[in-house]
Amino acid sequence: MNAHHWMVLAAVVVTAVAAWTDLRTGEIPNRVTLVPLALAPFVHASIAFGAERSGWAALVAAGSSLLGAAVCLLIPLALFRVGAIGGGDTKLFAAVGAIGRPEFGVHAETYAFVLGMLYAIGLVIQQRKLGSTLGNVAAIFRGAARSSSQTNPAPADMTQVRFGPAILAGVTAAGCLQWSGQ
């Protein structure tokens, strides 16, 4: 196993803890997201310095980790601003980007959103709320386009979905595909 595999495994562990906490409490605590987010650039820098004995390599590795966090924060932050995703989920995506760096983070995020969407669609169909949910989604997009939250649906009208498990599934899928050479 190389260093990248260990970092992917770390991302799986972090998201597993987050998913478990999210399912139990409905929240993902800051210590689960911000600690890995803060440590990841230093870990990447240490790994690079140990492998290449170069300060420049360590700086590039840390920068790549920070870039992964920033890239993986873009879409979740926009969704958070319109109330479509929670703050813990948003910070967890940034942590995944920092741990896995940009390429892995974007793949994991994409898989998480697709899997989360499929789960949410199944949930609202089961609850017979598909029509009202589509109306809520339209209202959220209208509010985002106007830069106003006044048209957002009331929280009571929204279907709550714990997104932590979908993030875990996305990270696991991205890790499995990378390990298998896809």
Secondary structure as UniProt FT lines:
FT   HELIX           3..25
FT   HELIX           30..52
FT   HELIX           55..81
FT   TURN            82..83
FT   HELIX           87..126
FT   TURN            127..128
FT   HELIX           130..145
FT   TURN            146..147
FT   TURN            150..151
FT   HELIX           155..157
FT   HELIX           164..179
FT   TURN            180..181
//
